[in-house]
Structure formats: structure tokens, C-alpha cells
Amino acid sequence: MFDKILIANRSEIAVRIIKTCNRLDIGTVAVYSDEDRRSLHMQTADETVHIGGSNAQESYLNVEKIISAALSTGCQAVHPGYGFLSENAQFAKSVESAGLTFIGPPAKAIAILGDKIAGKKLAIQAGVPVIPGHTDVLKDEDEALAVANGIGYPVLLKPAAGGGGKGMRIVHDPAEMKAALAASRQETLKAFGDSRIFIERYIMQPRHVEIQILADTHGNVIHLGERECSIQRRYQKIIEESPSPAVSEELRQRMGQAACDLARKADYVNAGTVEFILDAQDDFYFIEMNTRLQVEHPVTEMVTGLDLVELQLRIAAGEQLPFNQDNVVCNGWAIEARVCAEDPALNFMPSTGMLTRYTEPRGHSIRVDSGVRIGSKVGVYYDSMLAKIICHGKDREDARTRLAGALNGYHIEGVVSNIDFTNSILCHPEFIKGKLTTNFIDQHFDNDRPKIPPDRKNMDLAALTASIIHHVRTVVIRNSLSPMVSRIGRKKADVNKHQYTIRSENEVFDVSLESTAGARLTTGGRLWTVHVGSNKYAVETPQLEFYRRRLRLTVDGRIYRFRLKFEHSFIFIAFSGITRLFEVYSPKEWKLMEYMLARTKQLANNVLICPMPGLVVGVLAKKGERVFRGQPLVILESMKMESDVASPVDGIIDEIRVNAGQAVENGDVLISFKP
Ligand code: ADP
């Protein structure tokens, strides 16, 4: 085994590789750019070497600097992580020619599989099913049209050098071909310096299922089952799981066999991933092989109990795989969510800033692979992924609820994150049923919001949380006043029962709180009986410190976590994909609010409503006239007094519905407006 290795990467994956090295007593060297001077991966390595400017071209993509850092620190091998130089055949070659070991496949395998056309041809030779299409570079539009005609629309234009979904274009009919081909060429040229495009059938409603393989230098090739990564935005994964709810044992064996066949054909060594598309008929097609460790490898680690980085190191050191296919046993289920600094409401635009709050959830079966901590800078130079959170459970539902619960307790401030968005995916009924496709987000979300209303029970829990917080905060404030005030201010009879009305967007909840007299719990908390509408909940609150922004409640024996922000009686709650403002009203306040809501509704209807019974004595405007808010429009006589009725809006009069001399009632429409 190696004594010391260099990790040619940054952030969470560098930290994760170092962890395994520490366990195996292998020394570590981290490299860093200007931007990363104080980043987490620097703190965890034994030694560090500065390799250049913040721009990746000057540092993490700088082959010479990385190799000389490895040599000058006496490393024997280089682990590339993922991204950056991990799939660069030239880099692998340079590492080897410098007398170092590349912890990954041979350069030749990287080169063939890194090219989508060459990879597809190899798959065909290995007898692996591929997506129907044309396995050559498209010459021009005419050829593209001819090939597409043969395949049948829709078709997908794909860059041969692709990665990260860049340059792919769906073409639905011949008229779109010209523009799509040009756009695809341009994007791939810019991203990869290569404009080769090929074409294949676009598979509708596909699932993304990939097989993890391991191959050693002794000719052993095995697979570790599948991961499903259908939940993607912009062709990039955000939630991954193992196993896949769509894969039967029989299908797993067939896919695993195909993946191993391809690896053998490519003379593959080390860890790799063969990606497939699975269609609704259970037919699977090869899309590409990733010749490195994947971001989502932890879900495989959690179900197999293996450490993939350790196996990569052992294979690179020439060891034989310590087990065979029959020894691979998968236990339970694991789901991963990628935590990114991005704004799902703004088409997932990356968000930069500094982490002003950062608390990871902890607990049994929760794994967080993170590259940041409080104070970390999230700049413009690198990927927006901050961390990954992975939960393991005895089955899919168990893993899912654990992950949703853990995300409720994941607190990030200072940048916009996708935590609540991923949680709303995890809590979506179609996700719960395992009905996934790569179009899941487009199909079930409008922007960052699910197209269907949130789960009733979760809304109840959020509403009762808002009431309890508001209640305890006002009680705490009241009790902190002088003893005399609190004695005067309290009525005996209703000490234990409190009514609130909670409004959130267009929904209203009636909540009653009863704190069980004398039931002080050992935790120092309190026990409550809470009614939300006709539903009853037993709620245990901890010793409440309501300046905190996280809250843990036990409801009917189960623990729930909520993230909060509050201002007076407005409480913003993030919980299981619900991210909303809740307004809390006492019965008196709610009466007033209802009245005001009714009024604004009338105003919104663009009409002038008669405010009291009386007689119209004059109309001060004409049809079609432009009027302003507050301008008197009608004179009413009532109780022997004349008063003006003013326009509620800026607008144009559409119709005058009354005449002078007419008797009118409270609520009658006097005038209507054009918007
Ligand atoms: P990249 O290397 O750019 O990530 P991939 O070939 O891995 O590109 O494809 C990325 C994603 O695009 C896949 O996970 C899948 O969702 C989708 N995709 C790729 N090829 C097809 C296809 N022929 N039909 C439908 N979807 C596809």
C-alpha cells in the first residue's frame, strides 16, 4: 500500500478521500488555489501545496503544477477525485510517466470511454444494448435530417466529447434541426474545444440507472449493484439512491453483466460507472461510462458496507479484489441529496456568498460529506455543490423519511441553497411511490414549487408549530414583565386553553393549544394537546429557547425538526418541503383580519361598493373617464348627511350602475372599473 498520496481535487471529495487515507494510515497532500487558502480540505490534509490562481486552469487543471507538487512532497500516487482532471487521459498518462501511480483506470480506457462515439462502438462490440442512432459524427444538417428520419422523432443531438449535459439538444421535428445543430455545435465547441455531434433516439420518460463496477489488475471484474439518478435538473443529478425502485433482481443481474462485459472489453481497471437509460418497458440502453469515482458513490457504500476509495487505493496498489461477486451483499436502502448553493426559484442559478450559519444534521444512519463549514466562502470559480447528505434505512421509505427529517435540520444561511427544494421532491407523493423519470422536476414542479398542495399532515404540523412558538413567546414576554402586571393581566378561566387562527397563503387553520397542567417533563419541556381543525396531536416541546432558529418537537411520539425565522406574529417555517410564512392571530385579531380580507377582496374586484344604506344624490364621473384612487365619485345621503364615496383604485370607469335619486344598500355595486 502507498505511504503518501496527493489528492488533485478540492472540497468535499478531497475531504472524503483524506478520511479513508487517515484510516488506512496513508499520508495525504492537498493542493489548493488562491481562492481555497482557507478551505476545509486544506485543514484535513497532512501537507498542503499551493498550485496557483483561483481560476481552475491555473490550479486544479494545471497538470504540471500538480505533478511537481506530488514529486516534491514524495507522494507515490495521485487520486484525481471527480471533475477537474479525473477523466483526462493525458493527465493519467503524465502521472504515470512521472513515475507516480494514477488512482484510476489506464489512460487508454479513459480515452476510449471519454469519447461518446468510441464508447458506444465499444459497447456494441461488447454486446451491450445501445440507444438506436447513428454512431458516427454528423457531417451536416442534411445528414442529420436523413438519420433522424430513419430513427424517428424526437431525436437527441449529443456532443461526442460531452459531459454535464452540455450541448445536448432535443429535436422534435425536422424544422428544428438546423437551429438545434448549430446551438449544439457552438456549445460543445465552447465547453470542450470539440464540435463533433452525433445523434440518437430520444427516449421518452426514461429513468437513469447506473451500475458501479470494480476491476482489478488481476482480471477480476465485479459490480456493486445499481444507483438510480433520475432526479435531475439541467441534465445534472440532485437526488440518487441505491437500489433503484425500478430494478428487479433479474434486471439487476442483466444490467450488472452488461456493465462488467463493457469493462472487460475496455480493459478497464479500478472503480467505474456504466450509465444506462431504462425505459418504461424495462429495456435498458448504454449511455456512457464514467471512468472515475462518482459524486453519488456513498449510496453504494451505505448499502454494501464497502469503502470505494479504499478499494480504489488497493486496486491501484496492485492488490487483488478482496471478495468476488457472490460476496457482494446489499442491505437496506440509501438515498443521497446534493446540497448546492443555488436558487431553485431562479432556474437553479448559482448563489455566492459566505456561510454565516452552517449546522449539519447528525444522527444514526446520517452521513454528511461536506466541503464547507461556517465562514466558508462560496465563490464563482468552482462548482456550486457544498456537500452531500446520505441516509440509510431498512427500506426505501425508511431511508426517505430519515433524509427528509435530516434536511429539516440542515441549516445554511449566507447563500441560497436547494435544501428545501430537494426536500419537497423527497416528500412528493410520486417520489414516495418511486415513480421517477428524468423529467420529474419539469413534470411535477412549477419553478421551485410542487404543482400539488403540500401534504395535509405536514401543513398541520407546521401550523401547530407556528402557534406554539407564538404562544410561548408571548407568554414568556408577559411573564417577564413585573409580577403585578402578570397578575392583573391574567384571567383564571382560560389559563390552560388558547385559540389561534393561522393563515398561510390562502389556507386558514384553527388551532387550539392546551398545555397539560403540571406535566413538566424530565427534559424540562411541556406536554400539550393540540387541535388543528378536527385533528388532535400530543406535542412535547423541549425547554423552549425561541430565539433559536431550529426547533425540535415530539408529535405523537415522533421527532420532527423545523427551521424558523420569526418577526412578531409572522413565522417563516421550512419543514419537509414546505417553505412558507405563517401568520398567527388571536381570535380578536382574526376577526379584524377577516374584515380586512373581505374588504381587499372587494377592492380587488375592481368595483366601488356602497359602504352604507342611503340615497344617491350625485354621480361625479362619467363612463370611460380616468379616475384616481381617493377621488370622490358618488355622493350619498344617509342619516341626513351627505358624504363622498371615493374611488378605491386608479383606473378607468367601465360602467356606472346607479343614478341620482336611487336608493342603495350596503354592499351594492355603485361603479365598476376597467383594470
Ligand atoms: P453527459 O455526459 O453530458 O452528462 P449523458 O450521456 O450522461 O451526458 O446524459 C446525461 C443525461 O441526459 C442522462 O442521465 C439522461 O437523463 C439524459 N439522456 C441522455 N441520452 C438520452 C436519450 N437518448 N434519451 C433521453 N434522455 C437522454
Residues whose N, C-alpha, C, O or C-beta is under 5 A from the ligand:
A	BS01	ADP	I131 L156 G162 G163 G164 G165 K166 E200 R201 Y202 I203 P206 H208 Y235 I287 E288 T438
